[in-house]
Amino acid sequence: MSNNSQELSRTGGAIELKVENGVAWVTLNRPDVFNSFNREMALMLQETLDLCEKETSIRAIVITGNGKAFCAGQDLKEVTTPELNPGFRKILEEHYNPIILRIRTIEKPVIGAVNGVAAGAGANIALACDFVVANEHASFIQAFSKIGLVPDSAGTFFLPRLIGFQKATALMMSGDKVSATEAVSMGMIYKLFPTATFEDEVKALAENLAQMPTKALGLTKRLLNQSMNNTLEQQLALESDLQIEASSSNDYNEGVTAFVEKRKPEFKGN
């Protein structure tokens, strides 16, 4: 794959992509409708995540939003306009479910950088990321009950695991707004950054991850995914298998050599 960031980067569409210093910045770009999803944006995000997975120069991924919102979920204009409405089965099976599966199966760290409101599917896409960080103006809303729907985009899978069954039930049924401060305190997200330094803080986090041993991080992600359903015995066996795989990587050799030589390792991601 190309290592030329200029060739990979693109602007102006529903999904913007910028690649620099090993980090792919994936920006939801429909700010006039608070980055709500229509079919075009959903399919474009899937294509962009596929590129991020295949491109070896990309070693960390940031998903964020343009404008005041992270993502307001589904564009209701699309589902209430007969000639535009794909139908809920297609929306879920062709739009949101593939996005969630891509985020979870890409063996690179994915950061959800929540720059404003994250509602409905937008909130649950953020919560599917490996790291979720937010600025002071961000909020999270399980907005489905407000319009007579049930949570989707794996919200019922991830949110109870993050904050507990009781709290998740209450938030999903009530549709209460959760501030970024509250989200940190209940363990829903990783960190809160000041709005004034948000972009710089996210950049520092992402670039640090991009310099780490990508192979090991990806295998760690696979272990965590499998731990959702494995027995203890199955998880121990998988840890053994993946530790053997990790120990055969170039980054492991570099890490051990750097430790012995008392220097900072220079990981290449393989």
C-alpha positions in Angstrom: 0.0 0.0 0.0 1.0 3.6 -0.5 2.8 5.5 2.2 1.9 8.8 0.7 -0.5 10.5 3.0 -1.5 13.0 0.3 -2.8 10.1 -1.8 -4.9 8.8 1.0 -6.4 12.0 2.3 -9.6 13.4 0.9 -11.8 16.4 1.8 -15.3 17.7 0.9 -17.4 14.5 1.1 -19.7 13.2 3.7 -16.6 11.5 5.2 -13.3 13.3 5.2 -10.0 11.5 5.7 -6.6 13.0 6.7 -3.6 10.8 7.3 -0.5 12.1 9.1 2.1 10.6 11.4 0.6 7.2 11.2 -2.9 8.4 12.3 -6.0 8.4 10.1 -8.4 11.2 11.0 -11.9 10.1 9.9 -14.3 13.0 10.1 -18.1 12.7 9.8 -18.9 15.7 7.6 -22.5 16.6 7.5 -22.4 19.5 10.0 -25.6 21.1 8.8 -27.6 18.1 10.1 -25.3 17.4 13.1 -23.5 14.7 11.2 -26.5 12.4 11.1 -26.2 9.4 8.9 -27.8 8.9 5.5 -27.0 5.9 3.3 -24.2 7.8 1.4 -22.3 8.6 4.6 -22.8 5.2 6.1 -21.4 3.4 3.0 -18.6 5.9 2.7 -17.6 5.4 6.4 -17.4 1.6 5.7 -15.2 2.2 2.7 -12.9 4.5 4.7 -12.5 2.1 7.5 -11.7 -0.7 5.0 -8.9 1.6 3.6 -7.6 2.3 7.2 -7.5 -1.4 7.9 -5.6 -2.3 4.7 -3.2 0.6 4.7 0.0 -0.4 6.6 1.1 3.2 7.1 -2.0 3.8 9.2 -1.4 2.5 12.8 -4.2 4.4 14.7 -7.6 5.7 13.7 -9.6 8.7 15.1 -13.3 9.0 14.3 -14.7 12.5 15.0 -17.3 15.0 13.8 -17.2 18.3 12.0 -18.9 21.2 13.6 -20.8 21.3 16.9 -21.8 17.6 17.0 -20.2 14.3 16.9 -23.2 12.5 15.4 -26.9 12.8 16.0 -27.6 9.3 14.7 -29.9 8.5 11.8 -31.0 11.3 9.5 -34.8 11.2 10.1 -35.4 13.1 6.9 -34.2 10.0 5.0 -36.5 7.6 6.8 -39.5 9.9 6.6 -39.1 10.6 2.8 -40.6 7.7 0.9 -38.3 8.0 -2.1 -35.2 8.1 0.1 -36.2 5.6 2.9 -34.1 2.4 2.6 -36.2 0.8 5.4 -35.0 -0.1 8.9 -33.7 -3.6 8.0 -31.5 -2.2 5.3 -30.4 0.7 7.5 -29.3 -1.7 10.2 -27.9 -4.6 8.2 -26.2 -2.5 5.5 -25.3 0.7 7.4 -24.8 0.5 11.1 -24.1 -3.2 11.8 -21.2 -3.3 9.3 -19.7 -0.1 10.8 -19.8 -1.5 14.3 -18.2 -4.8 13.1 -15.5 -2.9 11.3 -14.6 -0.8 14.3 -14.3 -3.9 16.5 -12.4 -6.2 14.0 -9.8 -3.7 12.7 -6.7 -4.8 14.6 -5.6 -1.2 15.2 -6.6 1.2 18.0 -9.7 3.2 17.1 -10.4 6.4 19.1 -13.9 7.9 19.2 -13.2 11.6 19.7 -16.6 13.0 20.7 -16.5 16.7 20.0 -20.2 17.4 20.8 -23.5 15.6 21.1 -23.5 11.9 20.3 -27.1 10.6 20.1 -28.7 7.4 19.1 -26.6 5.4 16.7 -24.0 8.2 17.0 -23.5 7.5 20.7 -23.3 3.7 20.1 -20.8 4.0 17.3 -18.6 6.1 19.7 -19.0 3.5 22.5 -17.8 0.7 20.1 -14.4 2.4 19.8 -11.4 1.2 21.8 -10.9 4.6 23.4 -13.7 7.2 23.8 -12.6 10.7 24.7 -14.8 13.8 24.8 -14.6 17.5 25.2 -16.4 19.6 27.8 -19.4 20.3 25.6 -20.0 16.6 24.6 -22.9 14.6 25.7 -24.3 11.1 25.1 -28.0 10.3 24.6 -29.7 7.0 24.0 -32.4 8.9 22.1 -34.3 5.9 20.7 -37.1 5.8 23.3 -37.9 9.4 22.5 -39.3 8.3 19.1 -40.6 4.9 20.0 -37.6 2.8 18.9 -35.2 0.4 20.6 -31.4 0.9 20.9 -29.3 -0.4 18.0 -25.8 -0.2 16.7 -24.7 -2.6 19.5 -25.7 -0.2 22.3 -27.4 -3.0 24.2 -24.2 -5.0 23.9 -21.6 -2.4 24.9 -23.3 0.0 27.3 -24.3 -2.6 30.0 -20.7 -3.9 29.9 -19.3 -0.4 30.3 -21.6 0.9 33.1 -23.6 -2.0 34.4 -27.0 -3.5 33.5 -29.1 -1.3 35.9 -27.6 2.1 34.7 -27.7 1.1 31.1 -31.4 0.1 31.4 -32.2 3.4 32.9 -30.4 5.5 30.3 -31.9 3.6 27.4 -35.5 3.7 28.7 -35.4 7.3 29.9 -33.3 8.8 27.1 -31.6 11.0 29.7 -28.7 13.1 28.5 -25.3 12.2 30.0 -22.7 14.9 30.2 -19.0 14.2 29.4 -18.2 14.6 33.1 -20.8 12.1 34.1 -19.7 9.7 31.3 -16.2 9.7 32.7 -17.3 9.2 36.3 -19.6 6.2 35.4 -16.9 4.5 33.3 -18.7 5.1 30.0 -15.7 6.8 28.4 -12.0 7.0 28.9 -11.2 10.7 29.4 -12.5 14.2 29.2 -10.3 16.8 27.6 -10.8 20.6 27.9 -12.4 22.0 24.7 -9.6 24.5 24.1 -7.0 21.7 23.9 -9.2 18.8 22.7 -7.7 18.4 19.3 -4.1 18.6 20.6 -4.9 16.1 23.3 -6.5 13.6 20.9 -3.6 14.1 18.5 -1.1 13.3 21.3 -3.0 10.2 22.3 -3.4 8.9 18.7 0.2 9.6 17.7 1.4 7.8 20.8 -0.7 4.8 19.9 0.6 4.9 16.3 4.1 4.6 17.6 3.4 1.5 19.7 3.6 -2.1 18.7 0.6 -2.3 16.4 0.7 -6.1 16.1 0.4 -6.5 19.9 -2.3 -3.9 20.2 -4.3 -5.6 17.5 -3.9 -9.0 19.2 -5.0 -7.4 22.5 -8.1 -6.1 20.8 -8.8 -9.6 19.5 -8.5 -11.0 23.0 -10.8 -8.4 24.5 -13.4 -9.1 21.8 -13.3 -12.9 22.5 -13.4 -12.4 26.2 -17.0 -11.2 25.8 -18.1 -14.7 25.2 -15.3 -17.1 26.2 -15.1 -19.3 29.2 -12.0 -18.8 31.5 -10.4 -21.9 29.9 -11.1 -20.7 26.4 -9.6 -17.3 27.2 -6.5 -18.8 28.8 -5.9 -20.9 25.7 -6.4 -18.0 23.4 -4.0 -15.9 25.4 -1.4 -18.6 25.0 -1.9 -18.8 21.2 -1.8 -15.0 20.7 1.2 -14.5 23.1 3.1 -17.0 20.9 2.0 -15.0 17.8 3.1 -11.7 19.4 6.4 -13.1 20.5 7.3 -13.9 16.9 6.8 -10.3 15.8 9.5 -7.9 14.8 8.2 -5.4 17.4 8.7 -7.9 20.2 12.3 -8.4 19.1 12.8 -4.6 19.0 11.2 -4.2 22.4 13.4 -6.7 24.1 16.5 -5.5 22.3 15.7 -1.9 23.3 15.1 -2.9 26.9 18.5 -4.7 27.1 20.3 -1.8 25.4 18.5 0.7 27.7 17.0 2.8 24.8 13.6 3.8 23.6 12.2 1.1 21.2 11.3 2.1 17.6 8.3 -0.1 16.8 7.4 -0.6 13.1 4.0 -2.1 13.7 4.7 -5.7 12.6 
